């Protein structure tokens, strides 16, 4: 569990489990987890969940503004994410049949 803001240039890896950030994630920061990622604040950096192939992993964030999101190797970049009507909203991101799904929390 991370309780302080994650700054640009920082990389945090949760090996073997979930990563919980109770603060903001700045542009240029990178979150990696073998399991799920939870961000209770603005998510502006990169979030990569299920990095060892867990396609059931999810990303939860209070305010989607990410540069990149990825679950088990499937990814979307900010150019794609900004077109989504849930950009800036509180969302969960899951993977189904190699497609990332963004739904409102």
Backbone as JSON Lines, residues from 0, in Angstrom:
{"i":0,"aa":"X","n":[0.84,-1.17,0.0],"ca":[0.0,0.0,0.0],"c":[0.89,1.24,0.0]}
{"i":1,"aa":"X","n":[0.6,2.14,-0.92],"ca":[1.35,3.39,-1.05],"c":[0.44,4.52,-0.6]}
{"i":2,"aa":"X","n":[0.91,5.34,0.35],"ca":[0.07,6.4,0.9],"c":[0.51,7.8,0.48]}
{"i":3,"aa":"X","n":[1.61,7.91,-0.24],"ca":[2.09,9.2,-0.7],"c":[1.95,9.29,-2.21]}
{"i":4,"aa":"X","n":[1.9,10.51,-2.76],"ca":[1.8,10.65,-4.22],"c":[2.95,9.94,-4.93]}
{"i":5,"aa":"X","n":[2.63,9.33,-6.07],"ca":[3.64,8.67,-6.89],"c":[4.04,9.68,-7.97]}
{"i":6,"aa":"X","n":[5.28,10.08,-7.95],"ca":[5.79,11.15,-8.81],"c":[6.27,10.61,-10.16]}
{"i":7,"aa":"X","n":[6.33,11.51,-11.13],"ca":[6.86,11.15,-12.45],"c":[8.26,10.58,-12.32]}
{"i":8,"aa":"X","n":[8.55,9.53,-13.04],"ca":[9.86,8.88,-12.97],"c":[9.92,7.74,-11.97]}
{"i":9,"aa":"X","n":[8.96,7.67,-11.06],"ca":[8.94,6.57,-10.09],"c":[8.27,5.35,-10.71]}
{"i":10,"aa":"X","n":[8.75,4.18,-10.31],"ca":[8.14,2.92,-10.73],"c":[7.91,2.09,-9.47]}
{"i":11,"aa":"X","n":[6.68,1.61,-9.31],"ca":[6.33,0.79,-8.16],"c":[5.8,-0.54,-8.66]}
{"i":12,"aa":"X","n":[6.35,-1.62,-8.13],"ca":[5.97,-2.97,-8.56],"c":[5.49,-3.77,-7.35]}
{"i":13,"aa":"X","n":[4.28,-4.31,-7.45],"ca":[3.73,-5.19,-6.42],"c":[3.87,-6.62,-6.91]}
{"i":14,"aa":"X","n":[4.93,-7.27,-6.47],"ca":[5.21,-8.64,-6.89],"c":[4.3,-9.61,-6.15]}
{"i":15,"aa":"X","n":[3.63,-10.47,-6.91],"ca":[2.82,-11.52,-6.33],"c":[1.47,-11.1,-5.78]}
{"i":16,"aa":"X","n":[1.06,-9.86,-6.01],"ca":[-0.23,-9.44,-5.46],"c":[-0.73,-8.13,-6.04]}
{"i":17,"aa":"X","n":[-1.63,-7.49,-5.28],"ca":[-2.26,-6.25,-5.69],"c":[-1.45,-5.05,-5.23]}
{"i":18,"aa":"X","n":[-1.68,-3.92,-5.91],"ca":[-1.06,-2.66,-5.54],"c":[-2.18,-1.67,-5.24]}
{"i":19,"aa":"X","n":[-2.1,-1.04,-4.07],"ca":[-3.09,-0.04,-3.66],"c":[-2.35,1.28,-3.45]}
{"i":20,"aa":"X","n":[-2.83,2.33,-4.14],"ca":[-2.26,3.67,-4.0],"c":[-3.36,4.57,-3.47]}
{"i":21,"aa":"X","n":[-3.14,5.12,-2.27],"ca":[-4.13,6.01,-1.66],"c":[-3.64,7.44,-1.81]}
{"i":22,"aa":"X","n":[-3.46,7.83,-3.05],"ca":[-2.98,9.16,-3.38],"c":[-3.02,9.31,-4.9]}
{"i":23,"aa":"X","n":[-2.39,10.34,-5.4],"ca":[-2.38,10.57,-6.85],"c":[-1.18,9.89,-7.51]}
{"i":24,"aa":"X","n":[-1.32,9.66,-8.81],"ca":[-0.24,9.1,-9.62],"c":[0.02,10.11,-10.74]}
{"i":25,"aa":"X","n":[1.2,10.71,-10.74],"ca":[1.55,11.76,-11.7],"c":[1.92,11.19,-13.06]}
{"i":26,"aa":"X","n":[1.85,12.06,-14.08],"ca":[2.33,11.69,-15.41],"c":[3.78,11.26,-15.31]}
{"i":27,"aa":"X","n":[4.13,10.23,-16.05],"ca":[5.5,9.72,-16.03],"c":[5.76,8.68,-14.96]}
{"i":28,"aa":"X","n":[4.81,8.46,-14.06],"ca":[4.95,7.42,-13.03],"c":[4.42,6.11,-13.59]}
{"i":29,"aa":"X","n":[4.91,5.0,-13.05],"ca":[4.5,3.69,-13.55],"c":[4.17,2.77,-12.39]}
{"i":30,"aa":"X","n":[2.96,2.18,-12.46],"ca":[2.51,1.2,-11.48],"c":[2.46,-0.16,-12.16]}
{"i":31,"aa":"X","n":[3.06,-1.17,-11.53],"ca":[3.04,-2.53,-12.06],"c":[2.6,-3.47,-10.94]}
{"i":32,"aa":"X","n":[1.78,-4.45,-11.3],"ca":[1.35,-5.43,-10.31],"c":[1.08,-6.76,-10.97]}
{"i":33,"aa":"X","n":[1.41,-7.83,-10.26],"ca":[1.05,-9.16,-10.74],"c":[-0.46,-9.36,-10.63]}
{"i":34,"aa":"X","n":[-1.09,-8.64,-9.71],"ca":[-2.54,-8.71,-9.51],"c":[-3.23,-7.44,-9.96]}
{"i":35,"aa":"X","n":[-4.18,-6.96,-9.14],"ca":[-4.97,-5.77,-9.44],"c":[-4.24,-4.5,-9.02]}
{"i":36,"aa":"X","n":[-4.69,-3.38,-9.6],"ca":[-4.19,-2.06,-9.2],"c":[-5.39,-1.22,-8.79]}
{"i":37,"aa":"X","n":[-5.29,-0.6,-7.61],"ca":[-6.33,0.3,-7.09],"c":[-5.68,1.66,-6.87]}
{"i":38,"aa":"X","n":[-6.26,2.71,-7.45],"ca":[-5.75,4.07,-7.26],"c":[-6.89,4.93,-6.73]}
{"i":39,"aa":"X","n":[-6.76,5.36,-5.48],"ca":[-7.76,6.2,-4.84],"c":[-7.32,7.66,-4.94]}
{"i":40,"aa":"X","n":[-7.3,8.15,-6.17],"ca":[-6.88,9.51,-6.5],"c":[-6.76,9.59,-8.0]}
{"i":41,"aa":"X","n":[-6.34,10.74,-8.53],"ca":[-6.17,10.87,-9.97],"c":[-5.07,9.95,-10.5]}
{"i":42,"aa":"X","n":[-5.36,9.26,-11.59],"ca":[-4.4,8.33,-12.23],"c":[-3.96,8.94,-13.54]}
{"i":43,"aa":"X","n":[-2.75,9.54,-13.56],"ca":[-2.25,10.19,-14.78],"c":[-1.07,9.45,-15.42]}
{"i":44,"aa":"X","n":[-0.48,8.54,-14.71],"ca":[0.69,7.82,-15.24],"c":[0.29,6.56,-15.98]}
{"i":45,"aa":"X","n":[1.13,5.53,-15.85],"ca":[0.89,4.24,-16.51],"c":[0.56,3.19,-15.45]}
{"i":46,"aa":"X","n":[-0.43,2.34,-15.77],"ca":[-0.84,1.27,-14.86],"c":[-0.86,-0.03,-15.63]}
{"i":47,"aa":"X","n":[-0.06,-0.99,-15.19],"ca":[0.04,-2.29,-15.85],"c":[-0.29,-3.37,-14.82]}
{"i":48,"aa":"X","n":[-1.46,-3.97,-14.93],"ca":[-1.91,-5.01,-14.0],"c":[-1.8,-6.37,-14.66]}
{"i":49,"aa":"X","n":[-1.7,-7.41,-13.84],"ca":[-1.6,-8.77,-14.38],"c":[-0.4,-8.95,-15.28]}
{"i":50,"aa":"X","n":[0.74,-8.38,-14.89],"ca":[1.88,-8.35,-15.8],"c":[2.5,-9.72,-16.07]}
{"i":51,"aa":"X","n":[2.16,-10.69,-15.25],"ca":[2.66,-12.06,-15.52],"c":[1.61,-12.9,-16.23]}
{"i":52,"aa":"X","n":[0.63,-12.23,-16.86],"ca":[-0.34,-12.94,-17.68],"c":[-1.7,-13.17,-17.06]}
{"i":53,"aa":"X","n":[-1.98,-12.59,-15.9],"ca":[-3.29,-12.77,-15.25],"c":[-4.34,-11.89,-15.94]}
{"i":54,"aa":"X","n":[-5.09,-12.45,-16.86],"ca":[-6.08,-11.68,-17.62],"c":[-7.32,-11.35,-16.78]}
{"i":55,"aa":"X","n":[-7.41,-11.91,-15.58],"ca":[-8.53,-11.58,-14.69],"c":[-8.22,-10.38,-13.79]}
{"i":56,"aa":"X","n":[-7.01,-9.87,-13.88],"ca":[-6.64,-8.69,-13.09],"c":[-7.46,-7.49,-13.55]}
{"i":57,"aa":"X","n":[-7.6,-6.53,-12.65],"ca":[-8.37,-5.31,-12.96],"c":[-7.61,-4.09,-12.48]}
{"i":58,"aa":"X","n":[-7.99,-2.97,-13.06],"ca":[-7.47,-1.67,-12.63],"c":[-8.67,-0.85,-12.18]}
{"i":59,"aa":"X","n":[-8.58,-0.3,-10.98],"ca":[-9.62,0.56,-10.44],"c":[-9.01,1.92,-10.2]}
{"i":60,"aa":"X","n":[-9.67,2.98,-10.65],"ca":[-9.14,4.31,-10.36],"c":[-10.27,5.31,-10.16]}
{"i":61,"aa":"X","n":[-9.98,6.28,-9.31],"ca":[-10.97,7.28,-8.95],"c":[-11.15,8.33,-10.03]}
{"i":62,"aa":"X","n":[-10.09,8.59,-10.8],"ca":[-10.17,9.58,-11.87],"c":[-9.24,9.15,-13.0]}
{"i":63,"aa":"X","n":[-9.82,8.61,-14.08],"ca":[-9.03,8.1,-15.2],"c":[-8.46,9.24,-16.03]}
{"i":64,"aa":"X","n":[-7.14,9.31,-16.04],"ca":[-6.42,10.28,-16.86],"c":[-5.08,9.69,-17.28]}
{"i":65,"aa":"X","n":[-5.05,8.37,-17.41],"ca":[-3.8,7.63,-17.6],"c":[-3.15,7.84,-18.96]}
{"i":66,"aa":"X","n":[-1.83,7.71,-18.96],"ca":[-1.06,7.72,-20.21],"c":[-1.18,6.37,-20.91]}
{"i":67,"aa":"X","n":[-1.27,5.31,-20.1],"ca":[-1.37,3.95,-20.63],"c":[-1.98,3.06,-19.55]}
{"i":68,"aa":"X","n":[-2.85,2.15,-19.98],"ca":[-3.35,1.11,-19.09],"c":[-3.12,-0.23,-19.78]}
{"i":69,"aa":"X","n":[-2.83,-1.25,-18.99],"ca":[-2.56,-2.56,-19.57],"c":[-2.99,-3.65,-18.59]}
{"i":70,"aa":"X","n":[-3.6,-4.69,-19.14],"ca":[-3.92,-5.88,-18.37],"c":[-3.42,-7.08,-19.17]}
{"i":71,"aa":"X","n":[-2.51,-7.82,-18.57],"ca":[-1.96,-9.04,-19.17],"c":[-1.5,-8.8,-20.62]}
{"i":72,"aa":"X","n":[-0.88,-7.66,-20.85],"ca":[-0.31,-7.38,-22.17],"c":[-1.24,-6.66,-23.14]}
{"i":73,"aa":"X","n":[-2.53,-6.63,-22.87],"ca":[-3.48,-5.86,-23.7],"c":[-3.44,-4.42,-23.18]}
{"i":74,"aa":"X","n":[-3.35,-3.46,-24.07],"ca":[-3.19,-2.09,-23.58],"c":[-3.96,-1.07,-24.41]}
{"i":75,"aa":"X","n":[-4.15,0.1,-23.8],"ca":[-4.69,1.28,-24.45],"c":[-3.83,2.46,-24.04]}
{"i":76,"aa":"X","n":[-3.57,3.36,-24.96],"ca":[-2.78,4.55,-24.68],"c":[-3.71,5.75,-24.55]}
{"i":77,"aa":"X","n":[-3.16,6.85,-24.07],"ca":[-3.98,8.03,-23.76],"c":[-4.78,8.53,-24.96]}
{"i":78,"aa":"X","n":[-4.24,8.42,-26.16],"ca":[-4.98,8.86,-27.35],"c":[-6.29,8.1,-27.49]}
{"i":79,"aa":"X","n":[-6.27,6.8,-27.2],"ca":[-7.49,5.99,-27.25],"c":[-8.38,6.26,-26.04]}
{"i":80,"aa":"X","n":[-7.76,6.39,-24.87],"ca":[-8.52,6.58,-23.64],"c":[-9.28,7.9,-23.63]}
{"i":81,"aa":"X","n":[-8.68,8.94,-24.19],"ca":[-9.33,10.27,-24.19],"c":[-10.62,10.27,-24.99]}
{"i":82,"aa":"X","n":[-10.76,9.37,-25.93],"ca":[-11.99,9.27,-26.74],"c":[-13.12,8.58,-25.98]}
{"i":83,"aa":"X","n":[-12.77,7.88,-24.9],"ca":[-13.77,7.15,-24.12],"c":[-14.62,8.13,-23.32]}
{"i":84,"aa":"X","n":[-15.94,7.96,-23.31],"ca":[-16.81,8.87,-22.55],"c":[-16.54,8.85,-21.04]}
{"i":85,"aa":"X","n":[-15.84,7.85,-20.55],"ca":[-15.55,7.76,-19.12],"c":[-14.2,8.37,-18.74]}
{"i":86,"aa":"X","n":[-13.54,9.03,-19.68],"ca":[-12.28,9.73,-19.41],"c":[-12.53,10.72,-18.27]}
{"i":87,"aa":"X","n":[-11.73,10.67,-17.23],"ca":[-11.87,11.56,-16.09],"c":[-12.82,11.06,-15.01]}
{"i":88,"aa":"X","n":[-13.49,9.95,-15.27],"ca":[-14.46,9.41,-14.32],"c":[-13.83,8.34,-13.42]}
{"i":89,"aa":"X","n":[-14.6,7.9,-12.45],"ca":[-14.22,6.8,-11.57],"c":[-14.59,5.5,-12.27]}
{"i":90,"aa":"X","n":[-13.58,4.67,-12.57],"ca":[-13.81,3.5,-13.42],"c":[-13.1,2.25,-12.92]}
{"i":91,"aa":"X","n":[-13.51,1.12,-13.5],"ca":[-12.75,-0.12,-13.4],"c":[-12.47,-0.58,-14.82]}
{"i":92,"aa":"X","n":[-11.31,-1.17,-14.99],"ca":[-10.88,-1.66,-16.29],"c":[-10.63,-3.15,-16.17]}
{"i":93,"aa":"X","n":[-11.24,-3.9,-17.06],"ca":[-11.08,-5.35,-17.05],"c":[-10.78,-5.81,-18.47]}
{"i":94,"aa":"X","n":[-10.4,-7.08,-18.6],"ca":[-10.08,-7.65,-19.9],"c":[-11.02,-8.82,-20.17]}
{"i":95,"aa":"X","n":[-11.53,-8.85,-21.39],"ca":[-12.4,-9.94,-21.81],"c":[-12.12,-10.24,-23.27]}
{"i":96,"aa":"X","n":[-11.71,-11.45,-23.55],"ca":[-11.41,-11.89,-24.91],"c":[-10.44,-10.92,-25.59]}
{"i":97,"aa":"X","n":[-9.36,-10.57,-24.9],"ca":[-8.31,-9.71,-25.41],"c":[-8.76,-8.29,-25.73]}
{"i":98,"aa":"X","n":[-9.83,-7.83,-25.08],"ca":[-10.31,-6.46,-25.24],"c":[-10.41,-5.85,-23.86]}
{"i":99,"aa":"X","n":[-9.91,-4.6,-23.72],"ca":[-10.04,-3.91,-22.44],"c":[-11.38,-3.21,-22.37]}
{"i":100,"aa":"X","n":[-12.09,-3.44,-21.27],"ca":[-13.41,-2.84,-21.04],"c":[-13.31,-1.83,-19.91]}
{"i":101,"aa":"X","n":[-13.85,-0.64,-20.16],"ca":[-13.85,0.41,-19.15],"c":[-15.3,0.62,-18.73]}
{"i":102,"aa":"X","n":[-15.56,0.47,-17.43],"ca":[-16.92,0.65,-16.91],"c":[-16.89,1.58,-15.7]}
{"i":103,"aa":"X","n":[-17.97,2.3,-15.51],"ca":[-18.07,3.25,-14.4],"c":[-18.19,2.49,-13.08]}
{"i":104,"aa":"X","n":[-17.54,3.05,-12.07],"ca":[-17.66,2.48,-10.71],"c":[-18.89,3.02,-10.03]}
